[in-house]
Amino acid sequence: MVGIAAWFVAWRAVAVAFFLLAAFVLYFFRDPDREIPEEPGAVVSPADGRVVAIVDEALGSRAGKRISIFLAIWNVHVNRAPYAGRIMRVDYRPGSFQMAMKETASAQNEQNVVLMDTGEGELMFKQIAGLIARRVVLWKKAGDNVGTGERVGLVRFGSRVDLWLPREAQIAVKIGDHVAGGSSIVARFPK
């Protein structure tokens, strides 16, 4: 509305600035449909972005691996369920707002931690706020059932999503790979 009003009072530069801002916001919050793989045991990426870490990491006493995905400002920021199952627990953890590319962001930044029971075992993913992203939004709650690739939330502006998988899962990506939420296979549960 401000852009239109500015245009009518001949404040062309102000109007153009508001139109560009509106176009950026529409682009940022886009939510394209995705082709969800139907391969049994396939774990899909919970977010669009670039794989920045694959590390051995325990979840309690269970050995596993963590895949970290950095979402640049131009990536789609809608998050998706990596596998079908039931959300067992959701923990919101307040924290700092470091650059999401930093390894310390996984532990120290504001985040939603989602623990799921998949039938293949438990998995966990985290929506992690970054330097610019100051808001993590989860649309699901404990007890909800989700399908593989189903939309579950959103992290606003640059951010990070971590995915923890048990040791048995076979990782299908490497550091530097670009992945698409809901459609890129990042791991497979053994058959």
N, C-alpha and C positions, 0 to 999 in steps of 0.2 A: 504494500500500500504506500509506503514512504517513497519508493521509487516512482510509482505512478504520479503521486502528488508532486514530487520534485520535477518530473517531466512536464507537467501542466503549468508549473510556475516558471518554466524555462531554466531550471537549474540542471542543465544537461549532464554535467560531470557527476553531480551527486546522484542523479537518476541512474546513470550508467553504472556507477559503483554499487548501488543497491541491486540492480539487475544482475550484475556479475556475482555478487554475494549470494543472491537467491539461486542462481544457476549452480554455483558450487555446492550449496546445501542440498539441492535436489540430486546432484550427481553423487555426493557423498553418501546419502541415505538410500541409494538405489538398492534394490533387492531382486536380482535376476533369478529366474527359475533355473534349476540345475538338474542335470541327468544323474540320478543316484544309481551307482553300480549295484547290480543284483547278485554279484558274486558272493557265495556263502563264505563267511568268515572275514570279509573285507571290512576294514576300519577306514572310514573316510576322514578327511581333514575337517576339523571343527571350524576352520577359518580360511579366508583367502590370505595369501602373503608368501613370505619366503622363510624356509626352514633355516633357523639360525643356530640351533643346538640340538644334538641328539646325545644324551648322556645317561649313564647308568645311574639309577636313583631308586632308593627303596621307598616304599609306601608302608610305613609302620615297619613290620618285620618281613615284608614281602619284597623280593628283588624285582626290579623292573627297569624300564627305560622311560625317559622323558623326552618328548619331541616338543621343541619350542618354535613357534611361528610368529614372525614379526609382521604386523599389518602396517604398511605405509599409508599415508593419508589418502592415496589414490585407490587403495584396495576396497572391496566391498567389506563392510564391517558387521554384517549380520552373521551371527554364529550359529552353527548347526550341530546336532547330536552326532558324535562320531560313530555310534553303533546303536542298534535297537536295544532297548532295555527299560529298566525302571530307575528313576532318580531316587536314590536312597537318602541322600543328605545334601543340603546346600548350606555352605558357610560363607557369610560375608566377612571379609577381613579388611578393616581399614588399614591404610598404610601411606607410604610416601608416593611421590609421582616422579620417579626417576625416568630417564630415557628408557623406553621399552626394549631397545636393542641390548641393553646391558644385562648380563647374566644375573645380577643381583635383583633385577626387577621381579623375577619369578618368586622370590621369597619376601621382598620388602614392599612392593607396591600394593595399592588398593586392589582387591580382587574378590571375585566370587569363585568358590571352590565347589565343584559339583562331583559327587561320587555316585557312580552308576553300577547297578547289577545288570550284567548283560546276558547271563546264561552261559557265557564262555568264561566268566569270572568278572571281577570288578575292574573298572577303569575309572580314571578321574580326569577331568579337564578343568582348567582355570581360565576365566576371563580376567585379564590383567590390564589395569589402567596404565597409561604412559605419561610422559611429560605434558602433552597437550590434552590427551584423553583424561577427563576428570570424572567419568561416569561409566560404570559397568551396569548393564541392565540385563537381568535374567527374567524371561517370561514364564518359566516353569518353576515348579516347587517340588519339594520332597513328596514322593508318592506318585508323581506323574509318570506315565509310560510315554516313551518317545520312540519314533522310528529312526532308522539310519538316515542321516541327512536332513532330519526335520529341523526347522528353524526353532532355536531355543533362546536367543537373546541378541544383544548388540553391545558393542563397546564403541563409544563415541570418539572419533578422530584417532590419531596414531596410537597403537596399542600392541598387545601381545596375547597369544593364547598358548597355553601349555597343555599337553596331552600326556598322561601317564598310562603306560600299558604294562601288564605283567610280563615277566621274563620270557614266557612261552610265545608271545606275539613276535612275529617276524617283521621287522621294520622294512618298508618298501621305498623309503625316500633317503636322500642324503642331504647334508648341509649345502645350502645354496639353491636347492630345488624350489621352484615356485609352485604353490598348490592352490586349488580352488575349493572353498568350503562346500562340503556335501558331495563333491564329485571326484576329487583326487583320492586315490587309495594311498594311505600312508603306512598301513601295516595290515597283516593278515593273522587271524587266529589259526592255529594248526587244525587240520581237519581230523 
